[in-house]
Amino acid sequence: MLLGYNSNGLTSHRLEDALRLLADLGYDAIALTPDVGHLDPLRSSAREVDEVAALLDSLGLRAVVESGSRFLLDPARKHRPNLLERSATERGRRVDFLKRHIEIAAAIAAPVVSLWSGVLPDGVRDEEARDHMKRGLDELLACAEQHDIVLGFEPEPGMWLESVAAVEEMWTVQGRPARLGLTLDVGHLLVTGEGTINDILPRLSMQLVQVHLEDMRPAIHEHLPPGEGDIDFAQVFAALRRHGYAGPVCWELSRSSHDAPRLLRLCKEVFDRLATKDQDLD
């Protein structure tokens, strides 16, 4: 496994400074969330993207790309428009936005772009949402194929697809495309009550392509530093090893940028102590 950190928890740092800080502390990877101040996907030039790619390479950092910026498409509505909108124009804005993330990922040698469904808009029925989702994903998968990128679909509490089971059902509807995998946030399992990581991984039918880490409490969707919630990280790392997962595991402390240097050290200490520990916990 590769130790990573999401840039949405480093928003008080310039991206270049954040990357150097991660490398200096011994991190292996970054989950890059293009956003205001961090390689804005709507404003960054090709030269700026290339400069980030060169810095990642010089620092020996691997990257994956996240698409969780909150207000880039609409300054008044979080994560809107999404892939489920009734308006084809609005859905198209999200698809184009995600295509830009795929282009950035290809340019910085990031093999995975993570995304989610979004909330179900008022007046949109489930059957309509399924059709909208399939059309949007078909277009995104074609773009991912063109750029040799895998899409990691993330179940997100409160969104239309909030469980692993729901995402796997959607994957089947899509025809089980090879370039559509699962981004698993271990804290979300505690929020939705779907089960522990030991329950999920043995029956997983999709490829696991990205993992998010944070502490969390049951039924409360709040990303917490390790030690402040109920996640058993020894169990998490042991389960991932048994599953054969060797990719990035990226801490996502999106509301803790003000304390990033301390939390970077804490998260690395937890990872170093538990991720390679020779145990097999149930």
C-alpha positions in Angstrom: 0.0 0.0 0.0 1.1 3.6 -0.7 0.6 6.3 1.9 -1.3 9.2 0.5 -3.2 12.4 1.6 -6.0 14.3 -0.1 -5.2 17.9 -1.1 -8.6 18.9 0.1 -7.1 18.8 3.5 -4.2 21.0 2.5 -6.1 24.1 1.2 -4.2 26.5 3.4 -1.0 25.5 1.5 0.0 26.3 -2.1 -0.1 23.1 -4.1 3.7 23.2 -4.7 4.3 23.6 -0.9 1.8 20.8 -0.1 3.6 18.4 -2.5 7.0 19.2 -1.0 5.7 18.8 2.5 4.2 15.4 1.7 7.5 14.2 0.1 9.6 15.5 3.0 7.4 13.6 5.5 7.8 10.4 3.5 4.4 10.1 1.8 4.2 8.1 -1.4 1.1 9.6 -3.0 -1.4 12.5 -3.2 -5.1 12.4 -4.0 -5.3 15.6 -5.9 -8.6 17.5 -5.7 -8.4 20.2 -8.5 -10.1 23.2 -6.9 -9.7 26.9 -6.4 -6.0 27.4 -5.5 -5.1 23.8 -6.4 -4.9 23.4 -10.1 -8.3 24.9 -10.8 -9.6 22.6 -13.6 -11.5 25.5 -15.2 -8.6 28.0 -15.2 -5.3 26.1 -15.1 -3.2 26.2 -18.3 -1.5 23.3 -19.9 1.8 24.8 -18.7 0.6 24.8 -15.1 -0.6 21.2 -15.3 2.8 20.2 -16.9 4.6 22.0 -14.0 2.7 20.0 -11.5 3.4 16.8 -13.4 7.1 17.6 -13.4 7.2 18.4 -9.7 5.4 15.1 -8.8 7.9 13.2 -10.8 10.9 15.0 -9.3 9.5 14.3 -5.8 8.7 10.7 -6.5 5.0 11.2 -5.6 2.3 9.2 -7.3 -1.1 10.8 -7.9 -4.7 10.0 -8.2 -7.3 12.6 -9.1 -10.5 13.4 -7.0 -13.4 15.4 -8.3 -14.9 16.5 -5.0 -14.5 20.3 -5.3 -17.6 21.8 -3.7 -18.5 25.0 -5.5 -16.6 25.3 -8.8 -19.6 24.7 -11.0 -22.1 26.6 -8.9 -21.0 29.0 -6.2 -24.3 28.7 -4.4 -25.0 25.0 -4.6 -22.6 22.4 -3.3 -21.6 19.7 -5.8 -24.2 20.8 -8.3 -25.0 20.4 -11.1 -24.4 16.6 -11.0 -24.8 13.6 -13.2 -28.5 13.2 -12.3 -29.9 16.6 -13.2 -33.2 16.8 -15.2 -31.6 19.3 -17.6 -29.4 17.8 -20.2 -27.4 21.0 -20.3 -26.7 20.8 -16.6 -25.7 17.2 -16.8 -23.5 18.1 -19.7 -21.7 20.6 -17.5 -20.8 18.0 -15.0 -19.7 15.5 -17.7 -17.5 18.1 -19.2 -16.1 19.0 -15.8 -15.2 15.3 -15.2 -13.7 15.0 -18.6 -11.4 17.8 -17.7 -10.4 15.8 -14.6 -9.6 12.9 -16.8 -7.4 15.1 -19.0 -5.6 16.4 -16.0 -5.1 12.9 -14.6 -3.6 11.7 -17.9 -1.2 14.7 -18.0 0.1 14.1 -14.4 0.3 10.3 -14.9 -2.5 9.6 -12.4 -4.2 6.3 -13.3 -7.5 6.9 -11.4 -10.2 9.6 -11.3 -12.7 9.3 -8.5 -16.3 10.5 -8.8 -19.7 10.0 -7.3 -23.4 10.2 -8.3 -24.5 13.4 -6.5 -27.8 13.9 -4.7 -31.0 13.1 -6.4 -32.4 16.4 -7.6 -36.0 17.4 -6.7 -38.5 15.9 -9.2 -36.1 13.3 -10.6 -37.3 9.8 -10.2 -35.0 6.8 -9.7 -35.7 5.4 -13.2 -34.8 8.8 -14.7 -31.6 8.9 -12.5 -30.6 5.5 -13.7 -30.9 6.6 -17.4 -29.0 9.8 -16.7 -26.3 8.0 -14.9 -25.8 5.4 -17.6 -25.6 8.1 -20.3 -23.2 10.2 -18.4 -20.9 7.2 -17.5 -20.9 5.9 -21.0 -19.5 9.2 -22.2 -17.0 9.4 -19.4 -15.9 5.8 -19.9 -15.2 6.6 -23.5 -13.1 9.5 -22.5 -11.3 7.4 -19.9 -10.6 4.8 -22.5 -9.1 7.4 -24.8 -6.7 8.6 -22.0 -6.0 5.2 -20.4 -7.7 6.2 -17.1 -9.8 4.1 -14.7 -12.8 5.7 -13.0 -13.3 5.0 -9.3 -16.9 5.4 -8.4 -17.3 6.3 -4.7 -20.4 5.6 -2.6 -21.1 8.8 -0.7 -23.5 9.1 2.3 -26.6 11.2 1.4 -26.1 10.9 -2.3 -28.2 8.8 -4.7 -25.7 6.0 -4.7 -24.5 5.9 -1.1 -23.6 2.2 -0.6 -21.2 -0.3 -2.1 -24.1 -2.5 -3.0 -25.8 0.3 -5.0 -22.6 1.2 -6.9 -22.1 -2.5 -7.8 -25.6 -2.7 -9.0 -25.0 0.3 -11.2 -21.7 -1.3 -12.4 -23.8 -4.3 -13.6 -26.3 -2.0 -15.4 -23.3 -0.4 -17.2 -22.3 -3.8 -18.5 -19.4 -4.3 -16.0 -16.9 -2.1 -17.9 -13.2 -2.7 -17.1 -12.5 1.0 -16.6 -15.1 1.4 -13.9 -13.8 0.5 -10.4 -14.6 1.3 -6.8 -13.3 4.1 -4.6 -13.9 2.9 -1.1 -14.0 5.3 1.8 -13.8 3.2 5.0 -15.5 5.9 7.2 -18.5 5.9 4.9 -19.2 2.2 5.8 -19.7 3.3 9.4 -22.0 6.1 8.4 -24.3 4.0 6.2 -24.2 0.9 8.4 -23.4 -1.3 5.4 -20.9 -3.3 7.4 -17.2 -3.3 8.2 -14.4 -3.5 5.6 -14.1 -7.2 6.5 -17.8 -7.6 5.4 -17.4 -5.7 2.2 -14.1 -6.8 0.6 -14.7 -10.6 0.5 -17.9 -10.1 -1.5 -16.7 -7.2 -3.7 -17.2 -7.8 -7.4 -15.7 -4.5 -8.7 -12.0 -3.8 -8.8 -10.9 -1.7 -5.8 -8.9 1.2 -7.3 -8.7 3.8 -4.6 -9.1 3.9 -0.8 -10.0 6.9 1.5 -9.1 7.0 5.2 -10.3 9.0 8.1 -11.8 8.3 11.5 -15.6 8.5 11.8 -18.5 7.8 14.2 -21.6 5.7 13.4 -24.2 7.5 11.4 -22.3 10.9 11.5 -20.7 12.0 8.3 -17.8 13.9 9.7 -14.2 13.3 8.7 -12.1 13.1 11.9 -8.4 12.6 12.5 -7.3 9.1 13.5 -8.1 8.4 17.2 -11.2 10.6 17.4 -13.7 8.1 16.1 -14.5 4.4 16.0 -12.5 3.1 13.0 -10.2 0.2 13.8 -7.3 1.1 11.4 -5.4 -2.1 12.3 -8.4 -4.0 11.0 -8.7 -1.8 7.9 -5.0 -2.3 6.9 -5.2 -6.1 7.6 -8.3 -6.4 5.5 -6.7 -4.5 2.6 -3.6 -6.7 2.7 -5.7 -9.8 2.6 -7.6 -8.4 -0.4 -4.3 -7.8 -2.1 -4.8 -4.1 -2.5 -1.4 -2.4 -3.1 -2.5 1.1 -4.3 -2.8 4.4 -2.6 -4.6 4.7 0.8 -5.2 8.5 1.1 -6.2 10.2 4.3 -9.1 12.6 3.6 -9.3 15.3 6.4 -11.2 17.8 4.3 -12.1 20.1 7.2 -8.8 20.1 8.9 -6.5 22.2 6.6 -5.8 24.6 9.5 -4.0 21.8 11.3 -2.4 20.0 8.3 1.2 19.8 9.3 0.4 18.1 12.6 -2.2 15.8 11.1 0.2 14.8 8.3 2.6 13.5 10.9 -0.1 11.8 12.9 -1.5 10.0 9.9 1.9 8.8 8.8 2.6 7.5 12.3 -0.6 5.5 12.3 0.1 4.2 8.9 3.7 3.3 9.7 2.6 1.5 12.9 -0.3 -0.5 11.5 -0.2 -0.8 7.8 2.7 -3.3 7.6 2.0 -5.0 10.9 2.0 -8.7 10.5 -1.4 -9.5 11.8 -4.7 -10.8 10.5 -7.5 -9.3 12.4 -11.2 -10.2 12.1 
